[in-house]
Amino acid sequence: MSVSMLMRAAVVVALFGVVSRFLGLGREMVLAAVYGNSGSADAFVNALNIVNVISAILLYVMVTVVIPAFTAEQERGGEASAWSLAWAITGWMSLFVIAMATVIAVFPEAPAALFRLDPERAAITRDLIRIMAPALLFQGISAMFTALLQIHGKFGVPAAVGTAFNLGIIAGVVAGQQHLGIEAAAWGVSAGALFQVLLQLPQFLRVARAEGTRPRMTHPRLGAIALSAAPIVGASAMQQLNSFTDRFFASSLEPGRVAALSYANSLGAAPRAALLIPLMTPLFPFVARVVAQGRDREAVRGISRVAGLLALVAVPASLLLAVYARETTQLLLGRGKCDAGCVTETTGPMVFYALALLGNFLSVFFNRTMAAAQLQSAILVATSTTVVITIVFDIILLGPMEQSGLAAASAVGVYCQLLMYVFVLRRRFPDLDVRRLGHRQAVLLGAGGAIIAVAFAMDRVLPTDDLKGWSLVGPLGAKVALALLAYLAVVRIVARPELTEATGAIRSVVRRKPTSAAG
């Protein structure tokens, strides 16, 4: 596949990622409107967290292990041997997923007990986990399809599975909530996971028929691959641990706080999908390529350029979402059973998730850069340390700040991880000027002061605190637009290189047209 075709495939993946994220936001809006921040909503969030954590680990491991193993075996033993290895990995993983889904369906008490819920919420969680158990099997199969299709350069259909999953949940809630209550959402999870499999199945069957290979369970290098996968499983599990601990600690609070924390996290994550993925798509491959080729000086320039670009877009997103956290929550969630209390309990943690955006943007980019530089062990150490730091702050802040404290702890963890990444990159790339990098970030943060000034000034002229529903759209849109104009005016003066870089990146994404190479 040519570089041009890879870039086009990357754009398809980015676009589907954005659609999936916004459908995920729509899913949260539907859940909030139908179930609010109730105890049953808490149970659903916890049950879904079990499914999502295991599925995320399976997908990460399958893609990270199968693709490199297949490529290496292709060079060593030929196409037939590579496919035999891929089928063996897939076969054993299938047995593992089937066994796990069966155990969870038969004994849902064990995963439900992890959250230390009161008896009522624990009972609901057990029922929902049992209903969602098939989703683990379907998600596992979907992960296998994704890895095997990506080996053959098929990226478009695998990238759409998140869209299918979210549509399944939304359809389940809309169709069944009147008769099934919160169980409708759980059935939607299983339906969405099944849609993921059905979406990829036709393309997978075409690829399998074209290769003419047959499934098998053995291969001479299967044991070595299993051993090499152990640290990858560990790193993925550590990455997912924070998601679990947040729910674990929030479950000790009053009913509804787990759901409020989940809603806040979804709202806070939306800018990452809308801004980070499209901008990273055309820029990161350049940095990864020069790192892999040992062109360190060029890599350092690329790291500085991309970091400036990400700060340019993350600063206004972070500040606007933090300043207008209540209005945003009210506009998107404040309807149906998500009453004033639901909005208030969601707004607090959302402020901290918003303030963590800049750290999230830079951490994702630095993480990928370190992976390209073969610094996986450093990533694992930084991730593990971040988890410990976050849990310590969870414990400290939970009492005085409740669910907002958990979000604040996550923000602290994000910026600690970012500092560790910078330290590692500075050791790997001695030419990286950390002071200059920090100075450019500080300049863009300073430009964000224009947003805060305009926002507070406009609040006096056009208050929106008491507005609800669609009446918020006009006034809030006007205030956001004016704040962004003020920010861009300052950026044109103090950060013109970053502004030029952003314009070029956006144009490169818009002008590229998907082709069949994307799958």
Backbone torsions as a table, in degrees:
resi	resn	phi	psi	omega
1	MET	NA	130.8	-177.5
2	SER	-73.4	166.0	178.2
3	VAL	-61.0	-39.9	179.7
4	SER	-62.4	-42.4	179.8
5	MET	-66.8	-38.1	177.2
6	LEU	-62.7	-41.1	179.3
7	MET	-64.0	-40.1	179.1
8	ARG	-66.6	-38.7	176.3
9	ALA	-63.0	-39.5	179.3
10	ALA	-62.8	-37.4	178.6
11	VAL	-65.9	-40.4	177.3
12	VAL	-60.7	-45.3	178.7
13	VAL	-59.8	-43.5	-179.6
14	ALA	-62.4	-43.7	-178.3
15	LEU	-65.1	-43.6	177.3
16	PHE	-65.3	-34.5	176.4
17	GLY	-61.9	-42.3	178.6
18	VAL	-64.9	-45.6	179.3
19	VAL	-60.3	-44.1	-179.7
20	SER	-62.2	-42.2	-179.5
21	ARG	-64.4	-42.4	180.0
22	PHE	-70.4	-32.6	172.4
23	LEU	-67.1	-34.6	174.6
24	GLY	-62.7	-39.2	175.2
25	LEU	-65.1	-41.0	176.5
26	GLY	-62.9	-36.5	175.9
27	ARG	-60.1	-44.7	178.8
28	GLU	-64.5	-36.4	178.1
29	MET	-63.6	-42.3	178.9
30	VAL	-65.9	-45.5	-179.7
31	LEU	-61.8	-41.8	-179.8
32	ALA	-65.5	-41.0	-178.6
33	ALA	-67.7	-36.6	-174.8
34	VAL	-85.7	-39.9	-172.6
35	TYR	-114.9	-13.2	-179.5
36	GLY	61.0	-153.4	176.3
37	ASN	-106.6	62.5	-177.1
38	SER	-94.3	172.4	175.8
39	GLY	-63.6	-35.8	178.2
40	SER	-67.9	-34.5	175.8
41	ALA	-65.6	-38.7	174.4
42	ASP	-57.1	-46.3	-178.5
43	ALA	-61.2	-40.9	179.0
44	PHE	-65.3	-44.6	179.7
45	VAL	-59.4	-43.2	-179.8
46	ASN	-66.8	-43.3	178.9
47	ALA	-64.0	-42.6	178.4
48	LEU	-64.4	-34.6	179.0
49	ASN	-61.9	-38.9	176.8
50	ILE	-59.0	-48.2	-179.7
51	VAL	-63.4	-46.6	-175.7
52	ASN	-66.3	-39.9	-178.9
53	VAL	-64.5	-49.0	-179.3
54	ILE	-64.3	-41.6	-179.1
55	SER	-65.0	-40.6	179.7
56	ALA	-63.5	-40.4	178.1
57	ILE	-65.1	-44.3	179.7
58	LEU	-60.8	-45.4	-178.5
59	LEU	-64.4	-45.0	-178.7
60	TYR	-61.8	-44.3	-178.3
61	VAL	-67.6	-44.5	-178.2
62	MET	-62.1	-48.0	-178.3
63	VAL	-67.8	-42.1	-175.9
64	THR	-72.5	-32.6	-177.2
65	VAL	-90.8	-49.7	-170.9
66	VAL	-66.0	-45.2	-175.0
67	ILE	-63.5	-52.1	177.5
68	PRO	-62.9	-38.7	-179.7
69	ALA	-63.7	-41.7	179.2
70	PHE	-63.1	-45.5	-178.2
71	THR	-63.4	-44.4	-179.9
72	ALA	-64.4	-42.4	-179.9
73	GLU	-68.5	-31.1	176.9
74	GLN	-60.9	-42.4	179.6
75	GLU	-72.0	-36.1	-174.1
76	ARG	-81.3	-49.0	-171.5
77	GLY	-120.2	-1.0	178.5
78	GLY	97.8	173.3	-174.9
79	GLU	-62.3	-44.1	-176.7
80	ALA	-64.1	-42.7	179.2
81	SER	-66.3	-37.3	179.4
82	ALA	-63.6	-42.4	178.9
83	TRP	-69.3	-34.0	176.4
84	SER	-62.4	-41.8	177.9
85	LEU	-64.7	-43.8	-179.9
86	ALA	-62.1	-41.9	179.0
87	TRP	-66.3	-37.5	179.5
88	ALA	-64.8	-45.0	177.5
89	ILE	-60.4	-45.6	-178.7
90	THR	-63.1	-40.8	-178.9
91	GLY	-62.7	-47.3	179.6
92	TRP	-68.6	-36.3	177.0
93	MET	-65.5	-35.7	178.0
94	SER	-62.5	-44.9	178.7
95	LEU	-61.9	-40.7	179.3
96	PHE	-63.2	-44.8	-178.2
97	VAL	-66.3	-42.0	178.3
98	ILE	-60.3	-45.7	179.9
99	ALA	-62.8	-42.5	-178.9
100	MET	-65.2	-45.7	180.0
101	ALA	-62.5	-37.8	179.7
102	THR	-66.5	-46.2	-179.5
103	VAL	-61.8	-43.7	-179.2
104	ILE	-66.5	-36.3	179.1
105	ALA	-68.2	-37.6	-177.7
106	VAL	-81.5	-35.2	-177.4
107	PHE	-125.1	66.1	-179.2
108	PRO	-70.8	-11.3	-178.6
109	GLU	-61.9	-35.6	-176.2
110	ALA	-64.1	-54.3	178.1
111	PRO	-66.4	-33.0	178.7
112	ALA	-64.4	-34.9	-178.3
113	ALA	-67.9	-17.4	-178.9
114	LEU	-62.5	-24.2	-174.1
115	PHE	-95.6	-3.5	178.1
116	ARG	51.7	50.9	-177.8
117	LEU	-84.2	162.2	171.8
118	ASP	-68.9	162.5	-173.0
119	PRO	-54.8	-39.8	-177.3
120	GLU	-65.9	-50.4	-179.9
121	ARG	-68.0	-33.6	178.5
122	ALA	-63.2	-41.1	179.9
123	ALA	-64.5	-42.5	178.8
124	ILE	-64.8	-42.2	-179.8
125	THR	-60.5	-42.0	178.8
126	ARG	-60.0	-45.0	-179.7
127	ASP	-63.0	-40.8	-177.7
128	LEU	-70.6	-37.8	177.4
129	ILE	-62.1	-41.3	179.4
130	ARG	-62.1	-40.8	179.4
131	ILE	-67.8	-36.5	-177.3
132	MET	-82.9	-8.9	-176.6
133	ALA	-53.5	-42.1	177.4
134	PRO	-59.3	-26.3	179.3
135	ALA	-61.9	-32.4	177.6
136	LEU	-62.4	-43.3	178.5
137	LEU	-63.4	-48.1	-178.7
138	PHE	-64.7	-39.5	179.1
139	GLN	-65.7	-37.4	177.0
140	GLY	-63.4	-44.7	177.3
141	ILE	-62.2	-41.6	178.6
142	SER	-61.2	-39.9	178.2
143	ALA	-62.6	-40.5	178.8
144	MET	-65.1	-45.5	177.7
145	PHE	-58.1	-44.2	-178.8
146	THR	-57.5	-47.8	-178.9
147	ALA	-63.0	-46.4	-176.0
148	LEU	-69.0	-34.0	177.3
149	LEU	-72.4	-39.2	179.6
150	GLN	-65.9	-28.8	174.4
151	ILE	-56.5	-35.9	-178.3
152	HIS	-95.8	18.7	175.5
153	GLY	73.2	21.8	178.3
154	LYS	-100.0	104.2	-173.3
155	PHE	-112.0	-28.8	-172.6
156	GLY	-63.8	-52.9	-178.5
157	VAL	-63.9	-46.6	176.2
158	PRO	-58.9	-31.4	-179.4
159	ALA	-70.7	-18.3	-176.7
160	ALA	-88.8	-1.2	-174.2
161	VAL	-66.3	-32.5	177.6
162	GLY	-63.4	-36.6	176.7
163	THR	-62.5	-45.2	179.4
164	ALA	-62.0	-40.6	-178.5
165	PHE	-63.2	-48.5	-178.6
166	ASN	-66.8	-37.4	177.2
167	LEU	-63.1	-37.0	178.5
168	GLY	-62.3	-43.8	179.8
169	ILE	-65.2	-46.2	179.9
170	ILE	-60.1	-44.6	179.8
171	ALA	-63.1	-40.3	179.2
172	GLY	-62.3	-42.9	-179.7
173	VAL	-66.9	-47.2	-177.2
174	VAL	-63.2	-41.2	-175.4
175	ALA	-77.7	-33.9	-169.2
176	GLY	-119.9	-1.2	-172.6
177	GLN	-64.8	-29.9	-179.3
178	GLN	-68.8	-33.1	-176.5
179	HIS	-100.7	-29.3	-173.3
180	LEU	-111.0	-11.1	-178.2
181	GLY	64.7	-136.8	-176.2
182	ILE	-67.7	-20.8	178.1
183	GLU	-64.6	-24.1	177.6
184	ALA	-61.3	-38.9	178.4
185	ALA	-66.3	-38.1	179.6
186	ALA	-66.6	-42.7	175.7
187	TRP	-63.0	-33.7	176.5
188	GLY	-63.6	-35.5	177.0
189	VAL	-62.0	-48.4	179.3
190	SER	-64.5	-38.6	177.9
191	ALA	-65.1	-42.8	179.4
192	GLY	-62.6	-39.3	177.6
193	ALA	-65.7	-38.9	176.7
194	LEU	-64.2	-39.1	177.5
195	PHE	-59.8	-35.7	178.4
196	GLN	-60.0	-43.0	179.9
197	VAL	-66.8	-48.2	-178.2
198	LEU	-62.3	-32.9	179.8
199	LEU	-65.6	-39.7	-175.6
200	GLN	-90.7	-18.5	-172.7
201	LEU	-57.3	-48.4	-178.1
202	PRO	-59.2	-44.1	-179.4
203	GLN	-67.7	-38.1	177.7
204	PHE	-62.6	-43.3	-180.0
205	LEU	-63.1	-37.8	177.7
206	ARG	-63.4	-43.4	179.9
207	VAL	-64.8	-45.3	-178.8
208	ALA	-62.1	-41.7	179.0
209	ARG	-65.5	-38.6	-179.7
210	ALA	-64.6	-34.2	-179.6
211	GLU	-79.2	-27.3	177.9
212	GLY	68.1	22.9	179.9
213	THR	-97.0	159.7	179.7
214	ARG	-115.8	146.9	178.2
215	PRO	-60.4	146.2	175.0
216	ARG	-151.7	164.9	-174.5
217	MET	-113.3	-3.2	-176.0
218	THR	-125.6	152.4	173.9
219	HIS	-165.8	142.1	-176.9
220	PRO	-57.3	-29.9	-176.5
221	ARG	-102.0	11.2	-177.9
222	LEU	-63.0	-42.1	-179.6
223	GLY	-63.6	-41.4	179.6
224	ALA	-64.6	-38.6	178.3
225	ILE	-64.7	-40.1	179.6
226	ALA	-62.3	-40.8	178.8
227	LEU	-66.7	-40.7	-179.6
228	SER	-69.4	-21.7	-179.4
229	ALA	-77.9	-18.4	-175.0
230	ALA	-56.1	-50.2	179.1
231	PRO	-66.0	-28.7	178.0
232	ILE	-68.0	-41.7	175.9
233	VAL	-61.5	-42.6	179.6
234	GLY	-61.9	-45.0	179.8
235	ALA	-63.4	-42.8	179.9
236	SER	-64.9	-41.3	179.4
237	ALA	-63.3	-40.0	178.7
238	MET	-64.9	-37.8	178.9
239	GLN	-63.8	-32.3	-178.1
240	GLN	-87.2	-11.5	-173.5
241	LEU	-65.1	-37.7	-179.2
242	ASN	-61.4	-37.5	178.2
243	SER	-60.9	-41.2	179.5
244	PHE	-69.1	-44.6	-176.0
245	THR	-65.0	-33.6	176.4
246	ASP	-59.9	-46.9	179.0
247	ARG	-66.8	-37.4	-179.8
248	PHE	-60.5	-49.5	-179.2
249	PHE	-70.4	-38.7	-179.7
250	ALA	-66.0	-27.1	179.9
251	SER	-66.9	-18.1	177.9
252	SER	-81.2	-8.2	179.8
253	LEU	-89.2	-176.3	179.5
254	GLU	-61.9	151.9	177.7
255	PRO	-54.0	139.1	179.6
256	GLY	102.8	-18.3	-176.0
257	ARG	-74.2	-31.7	176.7
258	VAL	-62.9	-45.5	179.7
259	ALA	-63.4	-42.4	179.4
260	ALA	-60.8	-41.6	178.7
261	LEU	-64.4	-40.0	179.0
262	SER	-65.8	-43.3	178.1
263	TYR	-61.2	-43.6	-179.5
264	ALA	-62.6	-41.3	-179.9
265	ASN	-63.9	-40.8	179.5
266	SER	-65.2	-42.3	178.0
267	LEU	-65.5	-41.5	-179.3
268	GLY	-68.5	-26.7	-178.7
269	ALA	-83.1	-15.7	-175.3
270	ALA	-56.4	-44.0	179.7
271	PRO	-62.4	-27.7	178.4
272	ARG	-62.7	-40.3	179.6
273	ALA	-73.0	-40.7	-175.6
274	ALA	-72.9	-29.7	-173.1
275	LEU	-116.6	-44.1	-173.1
276	LEU	-68.2	-48.6	-175.1
277	ILE	-62.3	-49.9	-179.6
278	PRO	-63.0	-35.5	-178.7
279	LEU	-77.3	-34.4	179.4
280	MET	-71.4	-29.2	-173.4
281	THR	-58.1	-51.6	-179.5
282	PRO	-80.5	-20.4	-172.6
283	LEU	-96.0	-38.7	-175.7
284	PHE	-64.4	-41.0	179.7
285	PRO	-54.8	-34.5	177.8
286	PHE	-63.2	-47.5	-179.4
287	VAL	-63.9	-44.6	-179.3
288	ALA	-61.7	-39.0	-178.2
289	ARG	-66.5	-46.2	-177.5
290	VAL	-70.1	-30.9	175.5
291	VAL	-65.2	-46.4	-178.6
292	ALA	-64.3	-30.3	-179.0
293	GLN	-86.8	1.0	177.6
294	GLY	77.1	15.8	179.6
295	ARG	-89.2	75.2	-169.1
296	ASP	-64.1	-40.5	-178.7
297	ARG	-62.5	-43.5	177.9
298	GLU	-67.1	-36.0	178.1
299	ALA	-63.5	-41.4	179.3
300	VAL	-61.8	-42.6	177.4
301	ARG	-63.1	-40.4	179.2
302	GLY	-65.3	-40.6	178.6
303	ILE	-59.8	-44.9	-179.0
304	SER	-65.0	-41.2	-178.5
305	ARG	-64.9	-48.3	-177.1
306	VAL	-67.4	-38.7	178.4
307	ALA	-61.0	-40.5	177.0
308	GLY	-64.9	-41.6	179.2
309	LEU	-63.0	-44.8	-179.1
310	LEU	-64.6	-38.8	177.2
311	ALA	-65.0	-36.5	-179.6
312	LEU	-56.7	-41.6	-177.3
313	VAL	-91.7	-27.0	-177.5
314	ALA	-75.5	-35.2	-177.0
315	VAL	-60.3	-53.0	179.0
316	PRO	-64.8	-37.4	178.5
317	ALA	-61.8	-43.7	-178.6
318	SER	-64.2	-49.8	-175.0
319	LEU	-69.4	-41.6	-179.8
320	LEU	-65.7	-40.7	179.8
321	LEU	-67.5	-34.8	178.8
322	ALA	-72.4	-45.7	-178.1
323	VAL	-66.1	-39.5	-177.7
324	TYR	-108.0	37.0	-178.8
325	ALA	-62.7	-44.3	-178.4
326	ARG	-65.6	-45.5	-179.2
327	GLU	-63.7	-40.5	179.1
328	THR	-63.3	-44.8	178.8
329	THR	-63.9	-42.5	179.8
330	GLN	-62.6	-42.6	-177.2
331	LEU	-67.6	-43.5	-172.9
332	LEU	-88.8	-33.2	-174.3
333	LEU	-115.3	-20.6	-169.5
334	GLY	-75.8	67.9	177.6
335	ARG	-153.2	166.4	180.0
336	GLY	59.9	-129.2	-178.0
337	LYS	-83.6	-2.6	174.3
338	CYS	-88.0	86.5	-174.9
339	ASP	-83.7	-165.5	-177.7
340	ALA	-60.6	-38.3	178.0
341	GLY	-64.4	-41.2	177.8
342	CYS	-61.6	-43.8	179.4
343	VAL	-63.0	-44.0	-178.7
344	THR	-64.3	-43.8	-178.6
345	GLU	-70.2	-23.2	177.2
346	THR	-84.9	-33.0	-175.8
347	THR	-62.8	-43.3	-176.3
348	GLY	-56.0	-57.7	179.3
349	PRO	-65.3	-27.9	-178.3
350	MET	-64.4	-32.5	177.9
351	VAL	-58.0	-44.7	-177.5
352	PHE	-73.3	-36.0	175.0
353	TYR	-63.1	-37.0	178.5
354	ALA	-65.9	-43.3	-178.9
355	LEU	-67.2	-18.5	178.9
356	ALA	-86.1	-2.5	-173.2
357	LEU	-60.0	-46.1	-178.7
358	LEU	-59.7	-45.4	177.3
359	GLY	-61.8	-38.6	177.8
360	ASN	-63.6	-45.8	-179.4
361	PHE	-58.3	-51.1	-176.4
362	LEU	-69.1	-37.3	-179.2
363	SER	-63.9	-42.2	178.8
364	VAL	-61.2	-44.8	-179.7
365	PHE	-65.6	-46.5	-180.0
366	PHE	-64.9	-35.6	177.3
367	ASN	-59.2	-46.5	-178.8
368	ARG	-68.8	-36.8	177.6
369	THR	-63.4	-41.9	177.6
370	MET	-64.9	-38.0	177.4
371	ALA	-63.5	-40.5	177.7
372	ALA	-64.3	-28.9	179.6
373	ALA	-89.9	12.6	178.2
374	GLN	61.0	43.4	179.7
375	LEU	-110.7	40.2	-176.3
376	GLN	-61.1	-38.6	-179.8
377	SER	-63.4	-37.9	177.5
378	ALA	-66.6	-35.5	176.9
379	ILE	-63.8	-43.4	179.7
380	LEU	-62.5	-43.4	179.2
381	VAL	-63.3	-45.6	-179.4
382	ALA	-64.4	-41.1	179.4
383	THR	-64.0	-45.4	179.7
384	SER	-62.6	-43.6	178.9
385	THR	-63.3	-39.5	179.1
386	THR	-63.3	-41.1	178.9
387	VAL	-60.3	-44.7	-179.9
388	VAL	-62.9	-46.0	179.8
389	ILE	-60.1	-44.4	-178.7
390	THR	-63.2	-43.4	-180.0
391	ILE	-63.5	-40.7	178.1
392	VAL	-59.8	-45.7	179.2
393	PHE	-71.5	-30.1	172.5
394	ASP	-55.4	-49.0	-177.7
395	ILE	-64.7	-40.6	-178.0
396	ILE	-68.1	-42.4	-170.6
397	LEU	-94.7	-14.0	-176.4
398	LEU	-60.0	-46.1	-177.4
399	GLY	-61.2	-56.7	-176.3
400	PRO	-74.7	-26.4	-171.9
401	MET	-119.3	-4.0	-179.4
402	GLU	53.5	-134.0	-174.3
403	GLN	-65.4	-26.7	175.6
404	SER	-64.9	-33.7	177.1
405	GLY	-64.1	-36.2	178.5
406	LEU	-66.6	-39.2	177.0
407	ALA	-68.5	-38.0	176.8
408	ALA	-63.6	-39.7	177.6
409	ALA	-63.0	-39.6	177.1
410	SER	-61.8	-41.1	178.7
411	ALA	-63.7	-42.2	176.5
412	VAL	-59.8	-44.7	179.6
413	GLY	-61.4	-40.5	-179.7
414	VAL	-60.3	-46.5	-176.7
415	TYR	-74.9	-29.9	172.8
416	CYS	-64.7	-43.1	178.0
417	GLN	-62.4	-40.7	178.8
418	LEU	-60.0	-44.0	178.7
419	LEU	-62.7	-40.0	177.9
420	MET	-64.7	-40.3	177.8
421	TYR	-62.0	-43.2	179.7
422	VAL	-61.7	-42.1	179.3
423	PHE	-60.5	-44.9	-179.3
424	VAL	-66.5	-42.8	-179.7
425	LEU	-64.7	-36.1	178.6
426	ARG	-64.6	-36.0	177.5
427	ARG	-71.3	-38.2	-178.9
428	ARG	-74.1	-36.1	-178.9
429	PHE	-120.6	88.3	-176.2
430	PRO	-59.2	-23.5	-179.3
431	ASP	-79.7	-6.8	-179.9
432	LEU	-68.7	117.6	-178.8
433	ASP	-86.8	94.9	-176.5
434	VAL	-64.6	-37.2	179.5
435	ARG	-62.9	-44.5	179.1
436	ARG	-65.8	-40.2	177.6
437	LEU	-59.8	-46.4	178.1
438	GLY	-64.6	-36.0	179.8
439	HIS	-64.1	-43.1	179.5
440	ARG	-64.6	-38.4	176.4
441	GLN	-63.8	-40.3	179.9
442	ALA	-65.5	-37.3	178.7
443	VAL	-62.2	-44.6	-179.3
444	LEU	-69.0	-36.3	174.2
445	LEU	-63.4	-39.4	177.1
446	GLY	-62.6	-38.0	176.7
447	ALA	-62.7	-29.2	176.9
448	GLY	-65.0	-17.2	175.4
449	GLY	-58.8	-29.4	177.6
450	ALA	-63.3	-35.7	178.5
451	ILE	-64.2	-47.1	-178.3
452	ILE	-63.4	-43.2	-179.1
453	ALA	-61.9	-47.2	-179.0
454	VAL	-67.1	-39.5	-178.3
455	ALA	-61.6	-46.7	-179.5
456	PHE	-69.7	-34.8	177.4
457	ALA	-66.2	-42.8	-179.2
458	MET	-69.9	-28.6	177.5
459	ASP	-61.5	-30.4	177.7
460	ARG	-75.3	-34.9	-177.9
461	VAL	-83.8	-39.7	-174.0
462	LEU	-133.1	73.2	-177.9
463	PRO	-66.4	142.3	-179.1
464	THR	-127.5	7.7	-175.9
465	ASP	-58.2	-35.8	-173.8
466	ASP	-99.1	1.7	-178.7
467	LEU	-82.4	152.6	-179.9
468	LYS	-137.6	160.9	173.7
469	GLY	59.3	-146.5	-175.6
470	TRP	-69.7	-15.0	176.8
471	SER	-66.0	-15.3	178.2
472	LEU	-78.8	-25.4	-168.3
473	VAL	-59.2	-51.9	-176.9
474	GLY	-62.1	-59.0	-179.2
475	PRO	-60.2	-43.1	-179.2
476	LEU	-67.3	-41.2	177.2
477	GLY	-60.7	-39.8	179.0
478	ALA	-64.6	-43.2	-179.0
479	LYS	-66.6	-40.9	178.7
480	VAL	-64.5	-43.0	-179.4
481	ALA	-62.0	-44.5	179.1
482	LEU	-64.6	-40.7	178.3
483	ALA	-63.2	-41.3	178.6
484	LEU	-66.7	-38.8	177.1
485	LEU	-61.9	-42.7	178.5
486	ALA	-63.1	-41.5	179.1
487	TYR	-62.9	-46.3	-180.0
488	LEU	-63.8	-35.9	178.2
489	ALA	-62.3	-41.6	178.5
490	VAL	-70.8	-39.8	-179.2
491	VAL	-62.2	-38.5	178.6
492	ARG	-58.9	-25.7	-178.8
493	ILE	-90.1	-44.7	-170.6
494	VAL	-102.7	-15.7	-175.2
495	ALA	-142.9	49.0	-178.0
496	ARG	-62.5	-38.6	178.7
497	PRO	-58.9	-42.3	179.4
498	GLU	-65.8	-37.3	179.4
499	LEU	-65.6	-41.8	177.6
500	THR	-63.6	-41.8	178.7
501	GLU	-61.5	-42.8	-179.3
502	ALA	-63.7	-43.2	179.7
503	THR	-61.1	-42.9	179.1
504	GLY	-65.7	-39.1	-179.7
505	ALA	-65.0	-43.7	180.0
506	ILE	-63.4	-42.3	179.0
507	ARG	-63.1	-37.4	-179.0
508	SER	-65.4	-33.0	177.9
509	VAL	-74.2	-44.9	-175.5
510	VAL	-65.3	-36.7	-174.3
511	ARG	-78.8	-17.1	-177.7
512	ARG	-82.5	137.0	-178.4
513	LYS	-111.6	130.5	178.4
514	PRO	-62.0	145.2	176.1
515	THR	-127.7	178.9	180.0
516	SER	-63.9	-14.7	178.1
517	ALA	-63.7	-22.9	-179.6
518	ALA	-76.0	-10.6	-179.3
519	GLY	87.3	NA	NA
